Amino acid sequence: MTRKLLILVLFVPFFACQKSTEPSPNPSTPETMYFPSNSDTAWARKDISTLNWTTDSLASLRSFLIQKNTKSFMILVNGRIVLEEYYNGHGKDSTWPWNSAGKTLVSSSIGIAQQEGLLSINNKASQYLGTGWTSAPLAKENLITVKHLLSMTSGLSDSSDFVIKSNLTYMADAGTRWSYNNVFQKLMDVVAGASGQSFENYFNAKIKSPLGMDGFWNYGLIFKIYHSNTRSMARFGLLALNKGKWNNSQVLNETFFNEATSTSQSINPSYGYLWWLNGKSTYMVPGGQTVYTGPLVPSAPSNMYAAMGASDQRIYVLPTQNIVVIRMGDASDPQNPNFAVSGFDEALWKKLKALMKL
Protein backbone atom coordinates (compact mmCIF):
# COMPACT_ATOMS: atom_id res chain seq x y z
CA MET A 1 0.00 0.00 0.00
CA THR A 2 1.42 3.37 -0.97
CA ARG A 3 2.00 6.05 1.63
CA LYS A 4 -0.71 8.30 0.05
CA LEU A 5 -3.32 5.52 0.12
CA LEU A 6 -2.47 4.61 3.72
CA ILE A 7 -3.04 8.20 4.85
CA LEU A 8 -6.42 8.28 3.05
CA VAL A 9 -7.57 5.00 4.64
CA LEU A 10 -6.69 6.27 8.10
CA PHE A 11 -8.24 9.71 7.58
CA VAL A 12 -11.68 8.67 6.30
CA PRO A 13 -12.83 6.64 9.35
CA PHE A 14 -11.47 9.34 11.67
CA PHE A 15 -13.53 11.99 9.82
CA ALA A 16 -16.64 9.77 9.87
CA CYS A 17 -16.30 9.25 13.61
CA GLN A 18 -16.03 12.97 14.25
CA LYS A 19 -19.11 13.73 12.14
CA SER A 20 -21.29 11.14 13.88
CA THR A 21 -20.71 12.67 17.31
CA GLU A 22 -21.66 16.18 16.15
CA PRO A 23 -24.75 15.91 13.94
CA SER A 24 -25.63 19.08 12.11
CA PRO A 25 -28.74 20.83 13.48
CA ASN A 26 -31.89 20.94 11.40
CA PRO A 27 -33.18 24.52 11.51
CA SER A 28 -36.57 23.43 10.16
CA THR A 29 -37.25 21.10 13.12
CA PRO A 30 -40.00 22.67 15.25
CA GLU A 31 -39.34 23.25 18.93
CA THR A 32 -40.97 20.64 21.14
CA MET A 33 -43.63 21.61 23.65
CA TYR A 34 -42.32 21.89 27.21
CA PHE A 35 -44.29 20.98 30.33
CA PRO A 36 -42.86 21.91 33.74
CA SER A 37 -42.57 19.24 36.41
CA ASN A 38 -44.67 19.54 39.55
CA SER A 39 -41.69 21.34 41.09
CA ASP A 40 -41.48 24.52 39.04
CA THR A 41 -38.05 25.60 40.28
CA ALA A 42 -36.51 24.39 37.03
CA TRP A 43 -39.18 25.74 34.65
CA ALA A 44 -37.48 26.08 31.26
CA ARG A 45 -36.95 29.53 29.83
CA LYS A 46 -36.52 30.90 26.34
CA ASP A 47 -34.43 33.99 25.70
CA ILE A 48 -36.60 36.65 24.11
CA SER A 49 -33.64 37.63 21.91
CA THR A 50 -33.95 34.30 20.09
CA LEU A 51 -37.44 35.26 18.88
CA ASN A 52 -38.12 37.52 15.95
CA TRP A 53 -39.78 40.05 18.23
CA THR A 54 -39.34 43.80 18.53
CA THR A 55 -37.64 43.84 21.91
CA ASP A 56 -37.33 47.64 21.78
CA SER A 57 -41.05 47.74 22.63
CA LEU A 58 -40.55 45.94 25.96
CA ALA A 59 -40.02 49.16 27.88
CA SER A 60 -43.34 50.52 26.63
CA LEU A 61 -45.10 47.27 27.57
CA ARG A 62 -43.64 47.28 31.08
CA SER A 63 -44.61 50.90 31.62
CA PHE A 64 -48.17 50.12 30.48
CA LEU A 65 -48.45 47.10 32.79
CA ILE A 66 -47.29 49.08 35.82
CA GLN A 67 -49.56 51.99 34.96
CA LYS A 68 -52.52 49.60 34.69
CA ASN A 69 -52.06 48.16 38.19
CA THR A 70 -50.64 44.82 37.08
CA LYS A 71 -49.25 42.51 39.76
CA SER A 72 -47.85 39.75 37.56
CA PHE A 73 -47.36 39.11 33.86
CA MET A 74 -46.08 36.07 31.98
CA ILE A 75 -45.55 35.01 28.39
CA LEU A 76 -44.94 31.36 27.49
CA VAL A 77 -43.78 30.18 24.06
CA ASN A 78 -44.01 26.42 23.55
CA GLY A 79 -44.36 26.18 27.32
CA ARG A 80 -41.11 28.01 28.04
CA ILE A 81 -41.04 31.25 30.02
CA VAL A 82 -40.10 34.18 27.80
CA LEU A 83 -41.23 36.91 30.17
CA GLU A 84 -42.10 36.70 33.87
CA GLU A 85 -42.47 39.91 35.83
CA TYR A 86 -43.92 40.94 39.18
CA TYR A 87 -44.89 44.41 40.34
CA ASN A 88 -46.21 46.31 43.35
CA GLY A 89 -44.87 43.91 45.97
CA HIS A 90 -46.31 40.80 44.29
CA GLY A 91 -43.99 37.79 43.98
CA LYS A 92 -43.67 34.36 42.41
CA ASP A 93 -45.31 32.67 45.40
CA SER A 94 -48.01 35.30 45.97
CA THR A 95 -51.58 34.15 45.42
CA TRP A 96 -54.24 36.22 43.69
CA PRO A 97 -57.92 35.64 42.80
CA TRP A 98 -58.75 34.49 39.27
CA ASN A 99 -62.28 35.91 39.57
CA SER A 100 -64.35 34.78 36.57
CA ALA A 101 -61.29 33.48 34.73
CA GLY A 102 -61.80 30.52 37.07
CA LYS A 103 -65.00 29.65 35.22
CA THR A 104 -62.78 27.78 32.76
CA LEU A 105 -61.63 25.53 35.61
CA VAL A 106 -65.27 24.62 36.21
CA SER A 107 -65.88 24.02 32.50
CA SER A 108 -62.88 21.68 32.37
CA SER A 109 -64.08 19.80 35.45
CA ILE A 110 -67.44 19.22 33.73
CA GLY A 111 -65.63 17.93 30.66
CA ILE A 112 -63.59 15.46 32.70
CA ALA A 113 -66.68 14.25 34.56
CA GLN A 114 -68.37 13.65 31.22
CA GLN A 115 -65.43 11.69 29.80
CA GLU A 116 -65.48 9.54 32.93
CA GLY A 117 -69.13 8.72 32.27
CA LEU A 118 -70.38 10.51 35.37
CA LEU A 119 -72.62 12.93 33.48
CA SER A 120 -73.73 14.18 30.08
CA ILE A 121 -73.94 17.88 29.33
CA ASN A 122 -77.09 17.20 27.29
CA ASN A 123 -78.95 15.92 30.35
CA LYS A 124 -81.24 18.05 32.47
CA ALA A 125 -79.35 19.86 35.22
CA SER A 126 -81.95 18.60 37.70
CA GLN A 127 -80.71 15.05 37.10
CA TYR A 128 -77.66 16.05 39.18
CA LEU A 129 -79.09 18.91 41.25
CA GLY A 130 -82.47 17.44 42.11
CA THR A 131 -85.89 18.75 41.10
CA GLY A 132 -86.75 22.22 42.37
CA TRP A 133 -83.26 23.72 42.33
CA THR A 134 -84.78 26.90 40.81
CA SER A 135 -87.88 28.98 41.49
CA ALA A 136 -88.97 28.58 37.87
CA PRO A 137 -92.05 26.53 36.97
CA LEU A 138 -91.08 22.85 36.80
CA ALA A 139 -91.73 22.65 33.07
CA LYS A 140 -89.29 25.53 32.51
CA GLU A 141 -86.71 24.16 34.91
CA ASN A 142 -86.78 20.87 33.04
CA LEU A 143 -85.68 22.69 29.88
CA ILE A 144 -82.34 23.62 31.45
CA THR A 145 -79.50 21.26 30.58
CA VAL A 146 -75.93 21.24 31.84
CA LYS A 147 -74.94 22.66 28.45
CA HIS A 148 -77.22 25.66 29.00
CA LEU A 149 -75.34 26.41 32.22
CA LEU A 150 -72.02 26.09 30.38
CA SER A 151 -73.11 28.47 27.63
CA MET A 152 -74.88 31.07 29.85
CA THR A 153 -78.26 30.36 28.26
CA SER A 154 -80.22 28.95 31.22
CA GLY A 155 -82.90 31.64 30.86
CA LEU A 156 -82.80 32.27 34.61
CA SER A 157 -82.78 35.74 36.17
CA ASP A 158 -79.53 37.70 36.20
CA SER A 159 -80.76 40.35 38.61
CA SER A 160 -78.79 39.14 41.63
CA ASP A 161 -75.25 37.92 42.28
CA PHE A 162 -76.48 35.53 44.98
CA VAL A 163 -77.05 32.04 43.60
CA ILE A 164 -79.90 30.92 45.84
CA LYS A 165 -83.15 29.28 44.85
CA SER A 166 -85.31 32.36 45.43
CA ASN A 167 -83.18 34.34 42.96
CA LEU A 168 -83.20 31.68 40.24
CA THR A 169 -86.44 32.80 38.62
CA TYR A 170 -87.66 32.29 35.08
CA MET A 171 -86.93 34.96 32.47
CA ALA A 172 -86.91 33.03 29.17
CA ASP A 173 -86.88 29.48 27.91
CA ALA A 174 -83.47 27.87 28.17
CA GLY A 175 -81.45 28.37 25.00
CA THR A 176 -83.26 31.51 23.87
CA ARG A 177 -81.42 34.20 25.88
CA TRP A 178 -77.70 34.69 26.57
CA SER A 179 -76.92 36.39 29.85
CA TYR A 180 -73.67 36.42 31.78
CA ASN A 181 -74.41 35.63 35.42
CA ASN A 182 -73.41 33.58 38.43
CA VAL A 183 -75.86 30.73 37.77
CA PHE A 184 -72.89 28.88 36.25
CA GLN A 185 -71.83 28.09 39.82
CA LYS A 186 -74.49 25.40 39.91
CA LEU A 187 -72.10 23.47 37.67
CA MET A 188 -69.95 22.89 40.75
CA ASP A 189 -72.95 21.24 42.37
CA VAL A 190 -73.49 19.23 39.17
CA VAL A 191 -69.95 17.84 39.46
CA ALA A 192 -70.46 17.12 43.15
CA GLY A 193 -73.78 15.38 42.54
CA ALA A 194 -72.44 13.33 39.65
CA SER A 195 -69.17 12.32 41.32
CA GLY A 196 -70.40 11.78 44.88
CA GLN A 197 -67.72 14.04 46.35
CA SER A 198 -67.16 17.75 46.87
CA PHE A 199 -66.35 19.79 43.81
CA GLU A 200 -63.04 20.89 45.31
CA ASN A 201 -61.92 17.31 45.98
CA TYR A 202 -62.82 16.33 42.42
CA PHE A 203 -61.06 19.37 40.95
CA ASN A 204 -57.95 18.76 43.05
CA ALA A 205 -57.70 15.14 41.92
CA LYS A 206 -58.43 15.72 38.24
CA ILE A 207 -56.81 19.09 37.48
CA LYS A 208 -54.84 20.66 40.32
CA SER A 209 -52.67 17.64 41.19
CA PRO A 210 -51.93 16.40 37.63
CA LEU A 211 -50.82 19.89 36.57
CA GLY A 212 -48.86 20.64 39.75
CA MET A 213 -50.94 23.72 40.53
CA ASP A 214 -51.14 25.38 43.89
CA GLY A 215 -54.20 27.31 44.96
CA PHE A 216 -57.56 26.98 46.65
CA TRP A 217 -61.24 27.80 46.21
CA ASN A 218 -62.57 30.60 48.39
CA TYR A 219 -66.21 29.84 49.14
CA GLY A 220 -67.56 33.32 49.77
CA LEU A 221 -71.18 34.34 50.15
CA ILE A 222 -71.56 35.48 46.55
CA PHE A 223 -68.93 33.83 44.44
CA LYS A 224 -66.67 30.79 44.58
CA ILE A 225 -63.30 32.08 43.40
CA TYR A 226 -60.04 30.27 42.75
CA HIS A 227 -56.83 31.78 44.12
CA SER A 228 -53.35 30.74 43.03
CA ASN A 229 -49.91 32.01 42.14
CA THR A 230 -49.17 33.18 38.62
CA ARG A 231 -47.31 30.07 37.52
CA SER A 232 -50.30 27.91 38.42
CA MET A 233 -52.48 30.06 36.18
CA ALA A 234 -49.84 29.60 33.48
CA ARG A 235 -49.94 25.82 33.95
CA PHE A 236 -53.66 25.79 33.23
CA GLY A 237 -53.08 28.06 30.24
CA LEU A 238 -50.54 25.54 28.96
CA LEU A 239 -53.10 22.75 29.33
CA ALA A 240 -55.53 24.88 27.31
CA LEU A 241 -52.92 25.56 24.63
CA ASN A 242 -52.49 21.80 24.24
CA LYS A 243 -56.24 21.14 24.09
CA GLY A 244 -56.43 19.28 27.37
CA LYS A 245 -53.14 17.43 27.08
CA TRP A 246 -50.48 17.65 29.79
CA ASN A 247 -47.17 16.13 28.83
CA ASN A 248 -48.10 12.58 27.75
CA SER A 249 -51.49 12.51 29.48
CA GLN A 250 -54.81 13.63 27.99
CA VAL A 251 -56.24 15.19 31.16
CA LEU A 252 -59.27 16.63 29.37
CA ASN A 253 -60.79 15.06 26.28
CA GLU A 254 -59.76 17.03 23.18
CA THR A 255 -63.23 16.74 21.64
CA PHE A 256 -64.80 18.44 24.66
CA PHE A 257 -62.09 21.09 24.76
CA ASN A 258 -62.67 21.93 21.10
CA GLU A 259 -66.38 22.32 21.86
CA ALA A 260 -65.59 24.49 24.88
CA THR A 261 -63.51 26.87 22.76
CA SER A 262 -66.00 27.06 19.89
CA THR A 263 -69.22 29.06 19.64
CA SER A 264 -71.67 27.34 21.99
CA GLN A 265 -74.88 29.05 20.81
CA SER A 266 -75.97 31.51 18.12
CA ILE A 267 -76.88 34.45 20.38
CA ASN A 268 -73.34 35.39 21.43
CA PRO A 269 -70.90 33.71 19.01
CA SER A 270 -67.94 34.99 21.06
CA TYR A 271 -68.74 32.64 23.95
CA GLY A 272 -68.00 28.93 24.30
CA TYR A 273 -68.32 26.82 27.45
CA LEU A 274 -67.26 29.60 29.86
CA TRP A 275 -64.38 30.55 27.49
CA TRP A 276 -64.31 33.84 25.55
CA LEU A 277 -63.58 33.58 21.83
CA ASN A 278 -61.96 36.17 19.59
CA GLY A 279 -62.45 36.72 15.87
CA LYS A 280 -66.23 36.35 15.70
CA SER A 281 -68.57 38.72 13.86
CA THR A 282 -70.40 39.93 16.99
CA TYR A 283 -70.12 39.74 20.75
CA MET A 284 -72.03 40.55 23.92
CA VAL A 285 -70.61 41.58 27.29
CA PRO A 286 -71.66 41.03 30.89
CA GLY A 287 -74.40 43.20 32.28
CA GLY A 288 -76.50 43.82 29.19
CA GLN A 289 -78.19 42.53 26.08
CA THR A 290 -76.46 44.80 23.57
CA VAL A 291 -74.89 43.05 20.59
CA TYR A 292 -71.65 44.64 19.40
CA THR A 293 -70.26 44.26 15.89
CA GLY A 294 -66.75 42.98 15.29
CA PRO A 295 -64.29 40.78 17.20
CA LEU A 296 -63.85 40.84 20.94
CA VAL A 297 -60.22 42.07 20.80
CA PRO A 298 -59.44 43.41 17.28
CA SER A 299 -55.66 43.62 17.78
CA ALA A 300 -55.33 40.04 19.03
CA PRO A 301 -55.12 36.96 16.75
CA SER A 302 -58.54 35.99 15.48
CA ASN A 303 -58.32 32.42 16.81
CA MET A 304 -57.36 33.47 20.34
CA TYR A 305 -59.47 32.10 23.19
CA ALA A 306 -59.32 33.49 26.68
CA ALA A 307 -60.28 33.10 30.32
CA MET A 308 -61.42 36.50 31.55
CA GLY A 309 -62.18 37.62 35.08
CA ALA A 310 -63.16 40.82 36.83
CA SER A 311 -60.41 43.39 37.38
CA ASP A 312 -58.64 42.10 34.27
CA GLN A 313 -57.49 38.65 35.38
CA ARG A 314 -56.53 37.00 32.08
CA ILE A 315 -55.35 33.84 30.38
CA TYR A 316 -54.90 34.46 26.64
CA VAL A 317 -54.19 31.42 24.47
CA LEU A 318 -52.79 31.77 20.93
CA PRO A 319 -52.93 28.29 19.38
CA THR A 320 -51.25 29.15 16.08
CA GLN A 321 -48.27 30.82 17.74
CA ASN A 322 -48.09 28.36 20.69
CA ILE A 323 -48.23 31.31 23.07
CA VAL A 324 -49.89 31.75 26.46
CA VAL A 325 -50.13 35.17 28.13
CA ILE A 326 -51.06 35.64 31.81
CA ARG A 327 -52.05 38.83 33.58
CA MET A 328 -53.01 39.18 37.26
CA GLY A 329 -53.59 42.34 39.24
CA ASP A 330 -55.94 45.06 40.34
CA ALA A 331 -58.38 46.56 37.88
CA SER A 332 -56.67 48.51 35.12
CA ASP A 333 -59.33 51.17 35.66
CA PRO A 334 -60.29 51.32 39.36
CA GLN A 335 -63.38 53.36 38.50
CA ASN A 336 -64.65 50.59 36.20
CA PRO A 337 -63.50 47.18 37.47
CA ASN A 338 -65.86 45.38 35.00
CA PHE A 339 -66.85 41.72 35.10
CA ALA A 340 -64.89 40.28 32.18
CA VAL A 341 -64.28 42.02 28.86
CA SER A 342 -62.84 45.54 29.08
CA GLY A 343 -60.96 48.13 27.05
CA PHE A 344 -57.82 46.88 28.77
CA ASP A 345 -57.69 43.89 26.43
CA GLU A 346 -57.45 45.94 23.25
CA ALA A 347 -54.94 48.37 24.77
CA LEU A 348 -52.73 45.50 25.95
CA TRP A 349 -52.92 43.66 22.64
CA LYS A 350 -51.82 46.72 20.72
CA LYS A 351 -48.65 46.55 22.83
CA LEU A 352 -48.27 42.79 22.41
CA LYS A 353 -48.94 42.98 18.67
CA ALA A 354 -46.05 45.43 18.33
CA LEU A 355 -43.82 43.22 20.49
CA MET A 356 -44.61 39.91 18.79
CA LYS A 357 -44.93 41.32 15.24
CA LEU A 358 -48.36 39.72 14.87
LUMLOKE-259756 format. One record per residue (C-alpha): x, y, z; residue number from 1. Coordinates in steps of 0.02 Angstrom, whole numbers, plus 50000, padded with zeros to 5 digits. Last residue first. Layout:
<sefis>
((X, Y, Z), NUM)
...
</sefis>
This chain:
<sefis>
((47582, 51986, 50743), 358)
((47753, 52066, 50762), 357)
((47770, 51996, 50940), 356)
((47809, 52161, 51025), 355)
((47697, 52271, 50916), 354)
((47553, 52149, 50934), 353)
((47586, 52139, 51120), 352)
((47568, 52328, 51141), 351)
((47409, 52336, 51036), 350)
((47354, 52183, 51132), 349)
((47363, 52275, 51298), 348)
((47253, 52418, 51239), 347)
((47128, 52297, 51163), 346)
((47116, 52194, 51322), 345)
((47109, 52344, 51439), 344)
((46952, 52407, 51353), 343)
((46858, 52277, 51454), 342)
((46786, 52101, 51443), 341)
((46756, 52014, 51609), 340)
((46657, 52086, 51755), 339)
((46707, 52269, 51750), 338)
((46825, 52359, 51873), 337)
((46768, 52529, 51810), 336)
((46831, 52668, 51925), 335)
((46985, 52566, 51968), 334)
((47033, 52559, 51783), 333)
((47166, 52426, 51756), 332)
((47081, 52328, 51894), 331)
((47203, 52253, 52017), 330)
((47320, 52117, 51962), 329)
((47349, 51959, 51863), 328)
((47398, 51941, 51679), 327)
((47447, 51782, 51590), 326)
((47494, 51758, 51406), 325)
((47506, 51587, 51323), 324)
((47589, 51566, 51154), 323)
((47595, 51418, 51034), 322)
((47586, 51541, 50887), 321)
((47437, 51457, 50804), 320)
((47353, 51414, 50969), 319)
((47361, 51588, 51046), 318)
((47291, 51571, 51223), 317)
((47255, 51723, 51332), 316)
((47233, 51692, 51519), 315)
((47174, 51850, 51604), 314)
((47126, 51933, 51769), 313)
((47068, 52105, 51713), 312)
((46980, 52169, 51869), 311)
((46842, 52041, 51842), 310)
((46891, 51881, 51754), 309)
((46929, 51825, 51578), 308)
((46986, 51655, 51516), 307)
((47034, 51675, 51334), 306)
((47027, 51605, 51159), 305)
((47132, 51673, 51017), 304)
((47084, 51621, 50841), 303)
((47073, 51799, 50774), 302)
((47244, 51848, 50837), 301)
((47234, 52002, 50951), 300)
((47217, 52181, 50889), 299)
((47028, 52171, 50864), 298)
((46989, 52103, 51040), 297)
((46807, 52042, 51047), 296)
((46785, 52039, 50860), 295)
((46662, 52149, 50765), 294)
((46487, 52213, 50795), 293)
((46417, 52232, 50970), 292)
((46255, 52152, 51029), 291)
((46177, 52240, 51178), 290)
((46090, 52126, 51304), 289)
((46175, 52191, 51460), 288)
((46280, 52160, 51614), 287)
((46417, 52051, 51545), 286)
((46470, 52079, 51364), 285)
((46398, 52027, 51196), 284)
((46494, 51987, 51038), 283)
((46480, 51996, 50849), 282)
((46571, 51936, 50693), 281)
((46689, 51818, 50785), 280)
((46878, 51836, 50794), 279)
((46902, 51808, 50979), 278)
((46821, 51679, 51092), 277)
((46785, 51692, 51278), 276)
((46781, 51527, 51374), 275)
((46637, 51480, 51493), 274)
((46584, 51341, 51373), 273)
((46600, 51447, 51215), 272)
((46563, 51632, 51197), 271)
((46603, 51749, 51053), 270)
((46455, 51686, 50951), 269)
((46333, 51769, 51071), 268)
((46156, 51723, 51019), 267)
((46201, 51576, 50906), 266)
((46256, 51453, 51041), 265)
((46416, 51367, 51100), 264)
((46539, 51453, 50982), 263)
((46700, 51353, 50995), 262)
((46825, 51344, 51138), 261)
((46721, 51224, 51244), 260)
((46681, 51116, 51093), 259)
((46867, 51097, 51055), 258)
((46896, 51055, 51238), 257)
((46760, 50922, 51233), 256)
((46839, 50837, 51082), 255)
((47012, 50852, 51159), 254)
((46961, 50753, 51314), 253)
((47037, 50831, 51468), 252)
((47188, 50760, 51558), 251)
((47259, 50681, 51400), 250)
((47426, 50626, 51474), 249)
((47595, 50629, 51388), 248)
((47641, 50807, 51442), 247)
((47476, 50883, 51490), 246)
((47343, 50871, 51354), 245)
((47178, 50964, 51368), 244)
((47188, 51057, 51204), 243)
((47376, 51090, 51212), 242)
((47354, 51278, 51231), 241)
((47224, 51244, 51366), 240)
((47345, 51138, 51467), 239)
((47473, 51277, 51448), 238)
((47346, 51403, 51512), 237)
((47317, 51290, 51661), 236)
((47503, 51291, 51697), 235)
((47508, 51480, 51674), 234)
((47376, 51503, 51809), 233)
((47485, 51396, 51921), 232)
((47634, 51504, 51876), 231)
((47541, 51659, 51931), 230)
((47504, 51601, 52107), 229)
((47333, 51537, 52151), 228)
((47159, 51589, 52206), 227)
((46998, 51513, 52137), 226)
((46835, 51604, 52170), 225)
((46667, 51539, 52229), 224)
((46554, 51692, 52222), 223)
((46422, 51774, 52328), 222)
((46441, 51717, 52508), 221)
((46622, 51666, 52488), 220)
((46690, 51492, 52457), 219)
((46872, 51530, 52420), 218)
((46938, 51390, 52310), 217)
((47122, 51349, 52333), 216)
((47290, 51365, 52248), 215)
((47443, 51269, 52195), 214)
((47453, 51186, 52027), 213)
((47557, 51032, 51988), 212)
((47459, 50995, 51829), 211)
((47404, 50820, 51882), 210)
((47367, 50882, 52059), 209)
((47258, 51033, 52016), 208)
((47160, 50955, 51874), 207)
((47078, 50786, 51912), 206)
((47115, 50757, 52096), 205)
((47103, 50938, 52152), 204)
((46947, 50969, 52047), 203)
((46859, 50817, 52121), 202)
((46904, 50866, 52299), 201)
((46848, 51045, 52265), 200)
((46682, 50989, 52190), 199)
((46642, 50887, 52343), 198)
((46614, 50702, 52317), 197)
((46480, 50589, 52244), 196)
((46542, 50616, 52066), 195)
((46378, 50667, 51982), 194)
((46311, 50769, 52127), 193)
((46477, 50856, 52158), 192)
((46502, 50892, 51973), 191)
((46325, 50962, 51959), 190)
((46353, 51062, 52118), 189)
((46502, 51145, 52038), 188)
((46395, 51173, 51883), 187)
((46275, 51270, 51996), 186)
((46409, 51405, 51991), 185)
((46356, 51444, 51812), 184)
((46207, 51536, 51888), 183)
((46329, 51679, 51921), 182)
((46280, 51782, 51771), 181)
((46317, 51821, 51589), 180)
((46154, 51819, 51493), 179)
((46115, 51735, 51328), 178)
((45929, 51710, 51294), 177)
((45837, 51576, 51194), 176)
((45927, 51419, 51250), 175)
((45827, 51393, 51408), 174)
((45656, 51474, 51395), 173)
((45654, 51652, 51459), 172)
((45654, 51748, 51623), 171)
((45617, 51614, 51754), 170)
((45678, 51640, 51931), 169)
((45840, 51584, 52012), 168)
((45841, 51717, 52148), 167)
((45734, 51618, 52272), 166)
((45842, 51464, 52242), 165)
((46005, 51546, 52292), 164)
((46148, 51602, 52180), 163)
((46176, 51776, 52249), 162)
((46237, 51896, 52114), 161)
((46061, 51957, 52081), 160)
((45962, 52018, 51930), 159)
((46023, 51885, 51810), 158)
((45861, 51787, 51809), 157)
((45860, 51614, 51731), 156)
((45855, 51582, 51543), 155)
((45989, 51448, 51561), 154)
((46087, 51518, 51413), 153)
((46256, 51554, 51492), 152)
((46344, 51424, 51381), 151)
((46399, 51304, 51519), 150)
((46233, 51320, 51611), 149)
((46139, 51283, 51450), 148)
((46253, 51133, 51422), 147)
((46204, 51062, 51592), 146)
((46025, 51063, 51529), 145)
((45883, 51181, 51572), 144)
((45716, 51135, 51494), 143)
((45661, 51043, 51652), 142)
((45664, 51208, 51746), 141)
((45535, 51276, 51626), 140)
((45413, 51133, 51654), 139)
((45446, 51143, 51840), 138)
((45397, 51326, 51848), 137)
((45551, 51429, 51893), 136)
((45606, 51449, 52075), 135)
((45761, 51345, 52040), 134)
((45837, 51186, 52117), 133)
((45662, 51111, 52119), 132)
((45705, 50938, 52055), 131)
((45876, 50872, 52106), 130)
((46045, 50946, 52062), 129)
((46117, 50803, 51959), 128)
((45965, 50753, 51855), 127)
((45902, 50930, 51885), 126)
((46032, 50993, 51761), 125)
((45938, 50903, 51624), 124)
((46053, 50796, 51518), 123)
((46145, 50860, 51365), 122)
((46303, 50894, 51467), 121)
((46313, 50709, 51504), 120)
((46369, 50647, 51674), 119)
((46481, 50526, 51768), 118)
((46544, 50436, 51614), 117)
((46726, 50477, 51647), 116)
((46728, 50584, 51490), 115)
((46581, 50682, 51561), 114)
((46666, 50712, 51728), 113)
((46821, 50773, 51635), 112)
((46718, 50896, 51533), 111)
((46628, 50961, 51687), 110)
((46796, 50990, 51772), 109)
((46856, 51084, 51618), 108)
((46706, 51201, 51625), 107)
((46737, 51231, 51810), 106)
((46919, 51276, 51780), 105)
((46861, 51389, 51638), 104)
((46750, 51482, 51761), 103)
((46910, 51526, 51854), 102)
((46936, 51674, 51736), 101)
((46783, 51739, 51828), 100)
((46886, 51796, 51978), 99)
((47062, 51725, 51963), 98)
((47104, 51782, 52140), 97)
((47288, 51811, 52185), 96)
((47421, 51708, 52271), 95)
((47599, 51765, 52299), 94)
((47734, 51633, 52270), 93)
((47817, 51718, 52120), 92)
((47801, 51890, 52199), 91)
((47684, 52040, 52215), 90)
((47756, 52195, 52298), 89)
((47690, 52315, 52167), 88)
((47755, 52221, 52017), 87)
((47804, 52047, 51959), 86)
((47877, 51995, 51791), 85)
((47895, 51835, 51694), 84)
((47939, 51846, 51508), 83)
((47995, 51709, 51390), 82)
((47948, 51562, 51501), 81)
((47944, 51401, 51402), 80)
((47782, 51309, 51366), 79)
((47800, 51321, 51178), 78)
((47811, 51509, 51203), 77)
((47753, 51568, 51374), 76)
((47722, 51751, 51419), 75)
((47696, 51803, 51599), 74)
((47632, 51956, 51693), 73)
((47608, 51988, 51878), 72)
((47538, 52126, 51988), 71)
((47468, 52241, 51854), 70)
((47397, 52408, 51910), 69)
((47374, 52480, 51734), 68)
((47522, 52600, 51748), 67)
((47636, 52454, 51791), 66)
((47578, 52355, 51639), 65)
((47592, 52506, 51524), 64)
((47769, 52545, 51581), 63)
((47818, 52364, 51554), 62)
((47745, 52364, 51379), 61)
((47833, 52526, 51332), 60)
((47999, 52458, 51394), 59)
((47973, 52297, 51298), 58)
((47948, 52387, 51132), 57)
((48134, 52382, 51089), 56)
((48118, 52192, 51095), 55)
((48033, 52190, 50926), 54)
((48011, 52002, 50912), 53)
((48094, 51876, 50797), 52)
((48128, 51763, 50944), 51)
((48302, 51715, 51004), 50)
((48318, 51882, 51096), 49)
((48170, 51832, 51205), 48)
((48278, 51700, 51285), 47)
((48174, 51545, 51317), 46)
((48153, 51477, 51491), 45)
((48126, 51304, 51563), 44)
((48041, 51287, 51732), 43)
((48174, 51219, 51851), 42)
((48098, 51280, 52014), 41)
((47926, 51226, 51952), 40)
((47915, 51067, 52054), 39)
((47767, 50977, 51977), 38)
((47871, 50962, 51820), 37)
((47857, 51095, 51687), 36)
((47785, 51049, 51516), 35)
((47884, 51095, 51360), 34)
((47819, 51080, 51182), 33)
((47952, 51032, 51057), 32)
((48033, 51162, 50947), 31)
((48000, 51134, 50763), 30)
((48137, 51055, 50656), 29)
((48171, 51172, 50508), 28)
((48341, 51226, 50576), 27)
((48405, 51047, 50570), 26)
((48563, 51041, 50674), 25)
((48718, 50954, 50606), 24)
((48762, 50795, 50697), 23)
((48917, 50809, 50807), 22)
((48965, 50634, 50866), 21)
((48935, 50557, 50694), 20)
((49045, 50686, 50607), 19)
((49199, 50649, 50713), 18)
((49185, 50463, 50680), 17)
((49168, 50488, 50493), 16)
((49324, 50599, 50491), 15)
((49426, 50467, 50583), 14)
((49359, 50332, 50467), 13)
((49416, 50433, 50315), 12)
((49588, 50485, 50379), 11)
((49666, 50314, 50405), 10)
((49621, 50250, 50232), 9)
((49679, 50414, 50153), 8)
((49848, 50410, 50242), 7)
((49877, 50230, 50186), 6)
((49834, 50276, 50006), 5)
((49964, 50415, 50003), 4)
((50100, 50302, 50082), 3)
((50071, 50169, 49951), 2)
((50000, 50000, 50000), 1)
</sefis>
